[in-house]
Amino acid sequence: MKKKDLILIGSILIIAMVGLLISYIYGQTDKELKVVITVNGEIYREIPFDETTNEKITVEYEGNLNIVEIKEGHVVISEANCPDQICVHTSPADEKGEMIVCLPNKVIVEVTSNE
């Protein structure tokens, strides 16, 4: 490799690291989160969300049942009476923009910011 090639590669690596650092810094500023539970397109409940939140919410709609648990900085649907149980087996949500959807029961659980 020539000296110019090494300078080009080094410059690209430095730019990439600066970009990652900036995205990390700006991603960490959004600390105030909430969990929004939507049922059939309507907001059912909003709960402030952080590491200390500890709630168990029973969502009932037209004979359908979902139990949403918020604890230890994670949100899960722990129980549902839907036939496929995909929502129960979905990974816990804990970051802004993550959601758990129970399509048969028309329930959406989303982690979002307070803004």
Contacts in CASP RR format, 6 or more apart in sequence:
PFRMAT RR
TARGET T0000
AUTHOR 0000-0000-0000
METHOD contacts of the structure
MODEL  1
MKKKDLILIGSILIIAMVGLLISYIYGQTDKELKVVITVNGEIYREIPFD
ETTNEKITVEYEGNLNIVEIKEGHVVISEANCPDQICVHTSPADEKGEMI
VCLPNKVIVEVTSNE
30 96 0 8 1.000
30 113 0 8 1.000
30 115 0 8 1.000
31 50 0 8 1.000
32 48 0 8 1.000
32 113 0 8 1.000
32 114 0 8 1.000
33 48 0 8 1.000
33 49 0 8 1.000
33 50 0 8 1.000
33 96 0 8 1.000
33 111 0 8 1.000
33 112 0 8 1.000
33 113 0 8 1.000
33 114 0 8 1.000
34 46 0 8 1.000
34 47 0 8 1.000
34 48 0 8 1.000
34 49 0 8 1.000
34 111 0 8 1.000
34 112 0 8 1.000
34 113 0 8 1.000
34 114 0 8 1.000
35 46 0 8 1.000
35 47 0 8 1.000
35 49 0 8 1.000
35 53 0 8 1.000
35 68 0 8 1.000
35 70 0 8 1.000
35 75 0 8 1.000
35 109 0 8 1.000
35 110 0 8 1.000
35 111 0 8 1.000
35 112 0 8 1.000
36 43 0 8 1.000
36 45 0 8 1.000
36 46 0 8 1.000
36 108 0 8 1.000
36 109 0 8 1.000
36 110 0 8 1.000
36 112 0 8 1.000
37 43 0 8 1.000
37 44 0 8 1.000
37 45 0 8 1.000
37 46 0 8 1.000
37 47 0 8 1.000
37 57 0 8 1.000
37 59 0 8 1.000
37 68 0 8 1.000
37 107 0 8 1.000
37 108 0 8 1.000
37 109 0 8 1.000
38 44 0 8 1.000
38 107 0 8 1.000
38 108 0 8 1.000
38 109 0 8 1.000
38 110 0 8 1.000
39 59 0 8 1.000
39 61 0 8 1.000
39 106 0 8 1.000
39 107 0 8 1.000
40 61 0 8 1.000
40 106 0 8 1.000
41 106 0 8 1.000
41 108 0 8 1.000
44 59 0 8 1.000
44 107 0 8 1.000
45 57 0 8 1.000
47 53 0 8 1.000
47 55 0 8 1.000
47 57 0 8 1.000
47 70 0 8 1.000
48 114 0 8 1.000
49 70 0 8 1.000
49 73 0 8 1.000
49 75 0 8 1.000
49 111 0 8 1.000
50 73 0 8 1.000
51 72 0 8 1.000
51 73 0 8 1.000
53 70 0 8 1.000
53 71 0 8 1.000
53 73 0 8 1.000
54 70 0 8 1.000
54 71 0 8 1.000
55 68 0 8 1.000
55 69 0 8 1.000
55 70 0 8 1.000
55 71 0 8 1.000
56 67 0 8 1.000
56 68 0 8 1.000
56 69 0 8 1.000
56 70 0 8 1.000
56 78 0 8 1.000
57 67 0 8 1.000
57 68 0 8 1.000
57 69 0 8 1.000
57 70 0 8 1.000
58 65 0 8 1.000
58 66 0 8 1.000
58 67 0 8 1.000
59 65 0 8 1.000
59 66 0 8 1.000
59 67 0 8 1.000
59 68 0 8 1.000
59 105 0 8 1.000
59 107 0 8 1.000
61 105 0 8 1.000
61 106 0 8 1.000
61 107 0 8 1.000
63 81 0 8 1.000
64 80 0 8 1.000
64 81 0 8 1.000
64 82 0 8 1.000
64 104 0 8 1.000
64 105 0 8 1.000
64 106 0 8 1.000
64 107 0 8 1.000
65 79 0 8 1.000
65 80 0 8 1.000
65 81 0 8 1.000
65 105 0 8 1.000
66 77 0 8 1.000
66 79 0 8 1.000
66 80 0 8 1.000
66 81 0 8 1.000
66 82 0 8 1.000
66 87 0 8 1.000
66 102 0 8 1.000
66 105 0 8 1.000
66 107 0 8 1.000
67 77 0 8 1.000
67 78 0 8 1.000
67 79 0 8 1.000
67 80 0 8 1.000
68 75 0 8 1.000
68 76 0 8 1.000
68 77 0 8 1.000
68 78 0 8 1.000
68 109 0 8 1.000
69 75 0 8 1.000
69 76 0 8 1.000
69 77 0 8 1.000
69 78 0 8 1.000
73 94 0 8 1.000
74 92 0 8 1.000
74 93 0 8 1.000
74 94 0 8 1.000
75 92 0 8 1.000
75 93 0 8 1.000
75 94 0 8 1.000
75 100 0 8 1.000
75 109 0 8 1.000
75 111 0 8 1.000
76 88 0 8 1.000
76 90 0 8 1.000
76 92 0 8 1.000
76 93 0 8 1.000
76 100 0 8 1.000
77 87 0 8 1.000
77 88 0 8 1.000
77 90 0 8 1.000
77 100 0 8 1.000
77 102 0 8 1.000
77 107 0 8 1.000
77 109 0 8 1.000
78 88 0 8 1.000
79 88 0 8 1.000
80 87 0 8 1.000
80 88 0 8 1.000
80 102 0 8 1.000
80 105 0 8 1.000
80 107 0 8 1.000
81 105 0 8 1.000
82 102 0 8 1.000
82 103 0 8 1.000
82 104 0 8 1.000
82 105 0 8 1.000
83 104 0 8 1.000
84 104 0 8 1.000
86 102 0 8 1.000
86 103 0 8 1.000
87 100 0 8 1.000
87 101 0 8 1.000
87 102 0 8 1.000
87 105 0 8 1.000
87 107 0 8 1.000
90 100 0 8 1.000
90 101 0 8 1.000
93 99 0 8 1.000
93 100 0 8 1.000
93 109 0 8 1.000
93 110 0 8 1.000
93 111 0 8 1.000
94 111 0 8 1.000
95 111 0 8 1.000
96 111 0 8 1.000
96 112 0 8 1.000
96 113 0 8 1.000
97 110 0 8 1.000
97 111 0 8 1.000
97 112 0 8 1.000
98 110 0 8 1.000
98 111 0 8 1.000
99 108 0 8 1.000
99 109 0 8 1.000
99 110 0 8 1.000
99 111 0 8 1.000
100 108 0 8 1.000
100 109 0 8 1.000
100 110 0 8 1.000
101 107 0 8 1.000
101 108 0 8 1.000
101 109 0 8 1.000
102 108 0 8 1.000
END
